[in-house]
Amino acid sequence: MTGTIDPAFLRNSELFESQPDEVIGAVLAQGRLLEFGPGEVVFRQGDRGDRLFVVKSGVLEVLSTPTDATEEVPVAYLGTGEVLGELALLTGSPRSATVRSPEHAEVFAVDRAVFIDLMDTLPAFSRNLCVVLARRLETTTLKVPRASGKQLQGSLKYFDLATVIQTLIGSHQTGNLVVSREKRKLAELLFFRGNVFRARYRQLVGEDAVFQLFQTEAEGEFSFTDRDFREDEVKGEVSMPAISLLMESVRLQDELPMLREKLPDPDRIFRQRAEQLSWDDVENVELAVSVWARLKKGASIRDLQRDVPRCSHAIYNTVATLLEAGQIE
């Protein structure tokens, strides 16, 4: 088996990146390569922790069951080189989550007996395991980024975008997330230590670009790649903290269908009815002025989305507010 499996994926993992060649060779010789298709489960929450897994290719989805025993929800994604199950081997605890393959994945598995034997016979393996666990504890306690970067990619047909972004935030990643459709870039989010500092979605920038990404039908491909940024490159185009940005994106996503019910025809032409704009929301007054000016000659929701650089929720909400106040018709 050693001759048929490229060891590069092990070198990309925290657990094995500093191991000598003898350890890598022993692991490859005694492990197994498993393949999982769309929706196939690697293990379930509550299962016995009898194997360690390393992702060789593809992405695995981590699912957790809420305390109210409702349907499982995705909480994280694991990419090439990431290790799962090592703590269960050491503690004997059952699996704390379900892990499945949303699309396609190759996973290298090491049985518990082999894992324990490696610890007993190869001191370097045990020492590095201690270092890795100590780093993880430090990462959890101090919230510092892990040394190795995360590589994720897949189809949004199989992956939950919010959980992809949450995974990048939670692991304090630095790099760029690209969403593309039919091989054309649709959106790009730049991360620095888990925060989004720049975002583009077609003509939109900043927070509105992130919001629009959630307000568009989830389709296409995504890819996150490690990338270094100097601190002086990290300009404040996005001011909201990452987790607040994510929560607000999801909230607006949930509200948008209700606004669309109020304004079901995106091609309906709206025009000014009042002599002048009356608007009390100071935070969005600039948007209201832009929409109001565009409605002087008449415009539809679709026109406004093209001409006013704000997300769909902002456009719909502004038009609905003006309509309810009798300022447009």
N, C-alpha and C positions, 0 to 999 in steps of 0.2 A: 504493500500500500504506500510505502514511503515514496517509491518512484513514480506513482501515478497522481499524487496530490501535491500541488504547488504549495509550499509552506508559507508563502507571502501573507496569506490572511492571518496566520498565527502571529506573525511579526507585527501585524497591525493591531493586535489586542493588548490591553493592559497587562494581562496575566502572563503573556508569553513574549512580549516585545524585547525583554532583556535576558531571556533564557539562552544558555549556550546551545550550540548545535546538537549536542548529545541529548538534551532534554526535548528539543523539537523533534528529533528523529524518533525518540522513544514514544512520544505522544502520537505522532503520525502512524507509527507501526502498530499501536494498540487501540487506536480509535476507529470510528466508522463514519463514513460520509452518508448523510441522509438527504433525500430530496422531498420537498413538500410543494404541492400545487395550491391553487387558489382555494382558500377557506380551510385547508387541512390544519389540524391541531397538532402542535408539537407536544404540549402537555396541558393538563387542566388544573385549575385551582383545587387544592386539596390532595392532588396526586402525591405519591411518595417521591421524594427527591433522590433518585438513584442514578442520575447522570448529569454531567456537565455538558453544556453546548456552546459552540463558538460559531457565529454566523460567517460562512464562507462567501456567499453571494446572496443578493436579494435583501429583503427587509422582513423582519418579524414584528408582529403587532402584539403588544401586551394589553390584555383585557382584565378588568377587575369588576367584581360584582359588588354593587353598593350594599350598605348595611340593611336596606329595606328589601333586599333579595329581588330587586327588579332586574331587567335585562343587563347583561354585561356591557360595559362601555370601554372604549380604547383609552388608555392612559399614557402610552409611550410607544415609540418605535425604535427598533434596534437594527443597526446596519452592519456592514462588513467589519469583522474583527471584534465585535462586541460579544462579551461573555455573559452567559446567564446560567444560574443553577449552582454556582460554586459554594454559596453560603449554605444551601440546603444539604449539600454533601457533607459539609463540616458539622452542621448542627443537628442533622437528622430531621429537620422540620419539614412538614408537607409544603407543597408548592403554594406560594402566596398569591399567585395570579395565573390566569390562563394565557398561553402564548400560541399564536397561530400565524400562518403565512397568508397575508392578504392576496398575494399574487403568486410569485414563484420564489423559492429560496432553497439554497443548499446549506446544510447545517452539519458541522462536525461534532460528533458525540463521543464522550469519554465516560465509560462506566465508573461507578463509585469505587469498585475494587481496583481498577487501574489507577484512578486518581490517588487513592490512599497509598498504593504501592509506589507511585512516583514520589510522594511526600516522604515515604520511608527510605527509599533508595537513592534519591537525588536531593542532597541538601540544598543545592542552588534553587530547585523548584520551590521548596518550602520557604526559603528566605524571600524569594520574590513574591510569593503569595502573601506573606506578611506585609511586605511593602505596599502591595496593591490594596489590601484591605485597609491599611493605615491611611493611604491616600484617599480612599473612598470616604472614610470617616472624616478626614480633614475637609474634603469637598463638601460633605453634607453639613458639617458644623460651621465652616467659614464661608460656604457658598462661593468657592473659587472654581474657575473652569478646570476641567480635566486636561491633562497634558495632550492627550491624543484627541484629534478632531473627529466629529461624526460625519459619516458619508451616508446620505439617504437619497433614494430616488424611487420613483414608481408612478403608477397611474392613479389619478384621483377617482377613478371608478372603484378602486379597492381601498383607498386610504382616506381617512378623515383629516381634512386640512387643518382644523383647529388643533387636533392632537399632534400633528406634525410640528406645528409652530410651538405648541406647549412643550414638546420634547426638546426643541432647540433652546427655548427659554430656560427650562429646568436644568439642562446640562450646560448652561452658560456658554453657548457656542459662539464662535466668531467665523463669519463666512457669508456666502450669499445663497439665498433660496430663489430659484427661478421656476416660474410656472409657465409652461408653453402649451400651445395648442396647434396641432398639425405642423410641428417643427418651427413655429414662429413664437418668439418670446411674447408672453402676455403681461407678465408682471415680474418684478424683482424686488426682493427685500434683503437689505444688508444688515447683518447682525454683528454687534460688538459686545462680547461677554454677556450674551443672553438678551441684550436689548436691541430693538430695531431702531436704527438711527437714520435710515434712508429707505424710501419705498417709491416704486413706480408702478402704475397700472395704466397702460396706454398713455393718455395725456394727463392723467392725475398724478399728483405727488403727495408725499407726506401721509398723514393719517387717512385722508380720503382715499388714497390708493389702496391702503390695507382694508378699509371698510368695503370698497368696491370689490375687492377680491372675494370677500365673503358674500357679497350680494349678487354675484354672478353664478350661474349654474356650474357646479363642480364637475369639470371635465378637463381632459388634457393630462399632461405629465408634470411632475415636479422633480426637482433635483437640488439638493443642498451640497455645497462644496466648501471645504475648508479654504479660508483666505485670510491672510494677515493684513491688518490695518494699523497704521500708526495712530496714536491718540489725536494728533492734529488733523487727521483725515476725517475724524468722527464729528461731523457738523450736526447741529441740532435741527435737522429737517423734521424729525419726528420727536415731539416733546413728551408724549405720554410714556410712562413706564410700560415695559413690554406686557406684563400681565394685565394691566388696566386696559391697554390697547386691545388685547385679545378678548377680554370680557366685553368691552364696548362693541367690538366687531360682531360678536355673537348676538348681543342684545339688538343691535340695529338689524342684523340679518333676520331675527325672529319677528321684528316689528314691520318689516317691509311688506310682507304679504297682506297685512291689514290695510296699509296705505294704498296698495294696488287695488284692493277691493273698493275703496272709496273713489279711485280714479282708474277704472278698468280699461279705458281706451287711451293708450299712449299717443295716439295720433289726433286726439281731439284738440282743436285750436282754442286757446284761452286768450282773452284780451282784458285790458284794464277797464274797470267799470267806475272806480272812484277817481276823483280828480287828482289825489295825491296819495302816496303810500303812508299807511299808518302801521307801525311795527314796534312792538314793545320788547321783543327779545334782543337785548343788546349784543349778546354773544354771536347771533346770526344775522345781524342787521346788514352786513356787507353782502351776504348771500341774497337776502331779501331785495336789496337795492338792485343787484345784478339781474335777478329774475324779473323784477318789476319793469326795469328798463327794456328787457327783451320782449315783454308782453305788450308794449306800446303798439307794436305793429302786428301782434298776434304770434303765438308760438305754441307748439305741442310739448308734451313731456319729452318726447323723443328729440325734438329740436333743442330743448334746454339741456338734456343730457349730453348732446353734442357740443353745445356752445358755452355752457357754464361749467368750469372745472371743479365740480363737486360730485360726491357719490350719489347714487340713485336715491337712497333714503333721504338725503338732504334736499334733493330736488322735489321729490314727491311730498315730503312733509311741508315744504315751503308753499307749494301750489295748493295743497289741501287746506293749509291755514288761511291763505288769502281767499280761497273759494268760500270757506265756512264764514269768513268775516264779511263776505259780500263785496270785497274789493276788486274781484275779477269775475268774469262770466264766460 
